[in-house]
Amino acid sequence: MRKVLRDNGLALFFFALLIGSLVGQLVTGQHAYNEEALLHGSEPVSLGRYLFSSEFGRAMLENWQSEYLQFSLFLLATIWFVQRGSPESKDEPGPQSDKEAKVGRYAPKTGPRWARVGGWRTVLYSYSLLIVCSAIFIASWAGHSVTGWTEYNHDQAEHGESAVTWAEYVQRPTFWEQTFQNWQSEFLVVGSLAVFAVYLRARGATESKPVGTPHDSTGVSN
């Protein structure tokens, strides 16, 4: 058990933070929702009902989509763009050669099978991380649009106004204001980290170069 905890400590640490944050969001979100409901003469909802509400789903998924958009674009951008001196960057832009990527005949015998077999399976596995992150982003965006649409029509009904279709909702400024609000914060964090890491250090962190490494030394090749 100790070895399992040590070998998976990073994933377990962030998974625990995720669960704690979701519980916190659920509890505080329910209280905020019920406070507003009482102000408008509506009935409060239970914790279980709020968990499956469009309000909770929209708030959660609009953040998930921005995170996976960040990962997807960062993976794609680091293939083709260079930030000289950053540990997030390669020395030269472009996809790696088969030898550098350790695929096909260059793959070690203990490496993943799909990295060794060649053909479409190796191509698919070569971009599997980008594919999965992009798929989660698309699914989260779709989920955000549906839950946001449901929430919007619920508010419309409470004010005696007509409902809108999903296609009409995703063209509304409210939806895109929420979307861009999350996206811009992710772009800010990734872009600033790439630049800060050229000149600043976090000793022992994988996202940082060794403390004494020159500023112009790009990290991935070190």
Buried (B, 14 or more C-beta within 10 A) or exposed (E): EEEEEEEEEEEEEEEEEEEEEEEEBBEEBBEEBBEEBEEEEEEBBEEEEBBEBBBBBBBBBBBBBBBBBBBBBBBBBBEEEBBEBBBBBBEEEEEEEBEEBBBBEBBEEEEBEBBBBBEEEBEEBBBEEBBEBBEBBBBBBBBBBBBBBBBBBBEEEEEEEEEBEBEEBBEEEEBEEBBEEBBEEBBEEBEEBBEEBBEEBEEEEEEBBEEEBEEEBBBEEE
